């Protein structure tokens, strides 16, 4: 399962807080499904800044913790101060985090994900590929379960 997400997207946040934990419990933690993240920063500069920060956190092995922290409370915005505050709270090495966010390779990786999603025709976020089938939106848990079970059993 591949998620195309935007850290500024309210529906992505709802998916991360309300649906993903149950999918994780049922399918990911049990080894049935692997979840991959692709950046789709469609909502401008803050989205791009946060996507790059997520990549910087990943270099320290903390992408999913960063992901969860951003989505836990989306009211604080995605400015420089908030991203550094989240990184500090997660125990990241801030000097490395800051240096990595300036690395052009991270921006290029985010841009490649965004271009790939656009090439696939992603209309917005959250969007998913579940066993190669396009699935759009923060739909109810039951819709995800149905799609996953359909993929598992043909």
N, C-alpha and C positions, 0 to 999 in steps of 0.2 A: 504494500500500500504506500503510495507516494502522496504526500500532502504538499500542495503549492500554497504557501501562506504568506501573509503580510503582518508584521508585528503591530501595525496600526489598525488593522481590520477588527472591528467589533465582533463580527460573526466568527472570525478565526479564534478570538478570545473565548467566545462562548463555547465553541467546539473544544478548545483546550481545557476549559474548566469543567464542562458538563458531560461531554461525550467521550473524549479521549481517555479519561481515567478508566471508564468501564471497558472500552475496547482494549486498553492495555491489560486490564485484569483478565478478561476473557480470552483474548487472542494473542497479544504480543508477549506477555509474560509466560504464556504456555507454549510459545514457539510456533504457533499456527500462522501468525502474520508477522512480517517485519515491516516496521514503519520507517520511512525515509522522508526527510524534509527537503523541499526545494524552495528557494526564495522567490517570491513573486511580489516585489515591493511596488505595487501599483499606485500607492497613495502619496507619492512624492518624496521630497527630501528626507523627512523624518523616517519614512519607511525604509529608504535606502540606508540611512545612518544606522538604524536598528539592525538591519540585515547584516551589514558589515560587522557590527558589534557582536552579533550572534556567531559569525565566523571566527571572530577574535576569541570569543569564549570557547569555541570548539577547539581551538589550538591548545587550550589548557584542559581539554577533556570535559568541559562543562556546558556544552551546547544545550542539552535538554534542561538542565537546571536554569540556565539563562532564559530559555523559552518559557518555562513555567513561571519564572519570576516576572517577566514582562507581562504575561497574560493574567497573572493573579490580580493585578490592579492596573487597568488601562487608563485610569483617570489622571495619572501623573505626566502624560506626554512622553515623548521620546527624544528630548533634548540631551545635549552633551552631559549635563549635570546628572540627570536621571540615569542614563546608561552607566556612567561611572559609579554612581551610588549602588546600582544593582550589582555591578561587577565587584565592588568592595564587599557588599553584603554576602556575596557568594564565595568570598575568600580568594578571588582571582588576584594574580600579580598585576597590579594596576599599571606598572611601567610597561610590562609586556603587552597588556591589553591595549594601552594607548599606542604603542609602537605597531602592533599588529593591525589596528584600525587604520593606520596610515599606509599600510602595505598595499600597493596597487593591485597585487594579486588577489586580495580579498574582494575588492570592488569588481574586478574582472570576473571572478567566480559568481558573484551575485548577478552581474549583468548576463552571464551565460545562462544561469537558471531562468532569469526573467525572459530572455529571448527564446529559450526552449519552451517555456509555458505559452508564450505568445504564438510560437510556431504550431503548438498543439491546439490552439484556438481557445485557450483558457479565457473565460469571460470575466473573471474576477476571482475573489477569494472568499472563503476557502474553496479549493478545487482539489479533486483527488483522482488518482488512477488506482483502481482496485483490480489487480490482475489484468492490467491493460485497458480496462473499461473506464471511461470518463464518468465521474460522479461529482456533482456540483452542490456546494452549499453546506451550511451547518444543519443538516437534516436531523431528524430525530434518531436516537440510538437504534430504534427498530429498523429504520431504513438502511443504516450501516450494517447491521447484523444480517439483514436480508441479502444485501449486496455481497458481503463477505461469504456467507453460506452458499450463495449461488456460485461464486467463484470457486469455492472449495469442491463443490459437488457437481459442477457442470450444469 
